[in-house]
């Protein structure tokens, strides 16, 4: 498996870099997890936000290329399924997760 660093993301282009090699992909639509509908699955394209937030989400298994499912929204917390585990994250963290639509 090959991992790339996401340099930029727009509605129709994603620019990646790996060891100095820059790659541009045309991508479909993307959205934030906070905008997903209950039961919707998506592939994580990018985790944005502060380094502390990124590290915490990574420790839950939330990383680029992983599939995530929004199970429910309870009292402002987003219950998600990642790698056969369920977690509750707040809205700020849900807004940090960018999904392929």
ABEGO torsion letter per residue (X at the ends): XBBBBBABBBAABBBBBBGGBBBBBBBBBBBBAAABBBGBBBBBABBBEBAAAAAAAAAAGBBBGBBBBBABBBGGBBBBBBGGBBBBBBAAAAAABBBBX
